[in-house]
Amino acid sequence: MAAALWIAALSTPGCRRSNTIKLAWDPPAAAPKGYRVLLDDQVVMDIPPPPLDPSCSCQTVTVTVPRGPHKIAVIAYNEFGESAPSALAFVK
């Protein structure tokens, strides 16, 4: 998986307890079996490879996270194991 991971806040409500963010990354040359999205080192999503988003030619997924600072990572996996997190992002 490529090292680029982009994060965009889709909403930043003032009094809500969570935010929805959009993660995007470049597709790898060889498609993995799936991806794990980690929030503060805990798996919050385990998904098959998402389709390419035509607006960026990248793979995207939306995740709801509690308000406050968090570490987000995406890990690719297949039948042979997991990759190291290709990129880490910190959101506030």
C-alpha angles and dihedrals in degrees: 000000000000120000095240117103120170126193127194127180109234093188135006105192116191101223104020122110095230145036130214114228132185118225119199132180139170114263116248122242091247115039115237123221089252150320134254119210112206126199113193089345093306122113110246098166134025107186142163115248107293120230118263115273105232092214092065107010086238138112115259140186133174122228131186113223132181116255116268136054117327141168115230126191136173121213126190119214141183137168090291097056143272133312122233110261103285092211138358124215130190120210130187 
